[in-house]
Amino acid sequence: MFGNLMGDMEARKEEMKKKLAEIKVNETSNGGAIFIEANANKEILNISIDKSKLNSDDIEELEDLLLVSLNKVLEKASAKEAEEAQNMISDLLPPGMGNLFGGL
């Protein structure tokens, strides 16, 4: 009984991972100087830097912009991941039991 349940959970976990890989989030900073794209698996997919919108001599500014932008895009990815996990849990519960754990 539990073997089948565990196998089903592994399949759902893989399905969730594939779904999260398809959900894209992005962050743009400093008027488009920095653009970062990630997926809901919290994998960075792309980083673009427009040098014309930066002071090219200020490496510290670039580092700060990258740090802030990366953290923001990862926050967005985490929020999407949590939303999808909540949807998956709600789909597993029998009808009418969605509020069983405090309103999943």
C-alpha positions as CSV (number, residue, x, y, z in Angstrom):
1,M,0.0,0.0,0.0
2,F,2.7,2.5,1.0
3,G,5.0,1.4,-1.7
4,N,2.5,2.6,-4.4
5,L,1.9,5.8,-2.5
6,M,5.7,6.5,-2.4
7,G,6.0,5.7,-6.1
8,D,3.2,8.1,-6.8
9,M,4.8,10.8,-4.7
10,E,8.0,10.4,-6.6
11,A,6.2,10.7,-9.9
12,R,4.4,13.8,-8.7
13,K,7.7,15.3,-7.5
14,E,9.2,14.8,-11.0
15,E,6.1,16.2,-12.6
16,M,6.3,19.3,-10.3
17,K,10.0,19.8,-11.2
18,K,9.2,19.7,-14.9
19,K,6.3,22.2,-14.4
20,L,8.4,24.6,-12.3
21,A,11.1,24.5,-15.0
22,E,8.6,25.9,-17.5
23,I,7.5,28.8,-15.2
24,K,9.6,31.9,-15.9
25,V,10.2,34.9,-13.7
26,N,12.4,37.9,-14.4
27,E,13.8,41.1,-12.8
28,T,15.0,44.2,-14.4
29,S,17.0,46.8,-12.5
30,N,18.4,50.3,-13.0
31,G,16.2,51.2,-16.0
32,G,17.0,48.0,-17.9
33,A,20.7,47.9,-17.1
34,I,20.4,44.4,-15.6
35,F,17.9,41.8,-16.7
36,I,17.8,38.4,-15.0
37,E,15.5,35.5,-15.9
38,A,15.0,32.4,-13.8
39,N,12.5,29.5,-13.5
40,A,10.4,28.4,-10.5
41,N,13.1,25.7,-9.8
42,K,15.3,28.7,-8.8
43,E,17.6,28.2,-11.7
44,I,19.1,31.3,-13.3
45,L,18.4,31.1,-17.1
46,N,19.8,34.4,-18.4
47,I,21.6,37.5,-17.3
48,S,21.8,40.5,-19.6
49,I,23.8,43.6,-18.9
50,D,23.3,46.8,-20.9
51,K,26.6,48.6,-20.5
52,S,25.2,51.8,-22.0
53,K,23.0,52.2,-18.8
54,L,25.8,51.7,-16.4
55,N,28.9,53.6,-15.3
56,S,31.3,51.1,-16.8
57,D,34.1,52.1,-14.4
58,D,32.1,51.3,-11.2
59,I,32.4,47.6,-10.7
60,E,31.0,47.9,-7.2
61,E,27.8,49.4,-8.6
62,L,27.5,46.4,-11.0
63,E,28.1,43.9,-8.2
64,D,25.4,45.6,-6.1
65,L,22.9,45.7,-8.9
66,L,23.5,42.0,-9.7
67,L,23.2,41.0,-6.0
68,V,19.9,42.8,-5.5
69,S,18.5,41.6,-8.9
70,L,19.4,38.0,-8.3
71,N,17.8,38.1,-4.8
72,K,14.6,39.6,-6.2
73,V,14.3,37.1,-9.0
74,L,14.9,34.2,-6.7
75,E,12.2,35.6,-4.3
76,K,9.8,35.6,-7.3
77,A,10.8,32.1,-8.2
78,S,10.2,30.9,-4.6
79,A,6.8,32.5,-4.5
80,K,5.8,30.6,-7.8
81,E,7.2,27.4,-6.4
82,A,5.2,27.8,-3.2
83,E,2.1,28.6,-5.2
84,E,2.5,25.5,-7.4
85,A,3.1,23.3,-4.3
86,Q,0.0,24.6,-2.7
87,N,-2.0,23.8,-5.8
88,M,-0.6,20.3,-5.9
89,I,-1.5,19.7,-2.3
90,S,-5.0,21.0,-2.8
91,D,-5.4,18.7,-5.8
92,L,-4.4,15.7,-3.6
93,L,-7.0,16.4,-0.9
94,P,-10.6,15.1,-1.3
95,P,-13.2,17.7,-2.3
96,G,-14.3,19.9,0.6
97,M,-11.1,19.4,2.6
98,G,-9.1,22.3,1.2
99,N,-9.2,24.1,4.5
100,L,-8.1,21.1,6.5
101,F,-4.6,22.6,7.1
102,G,-5.5,26.2,7.5
103,G,-6.7,27.1,4.0
104,L,-4.2,25.6,1.7
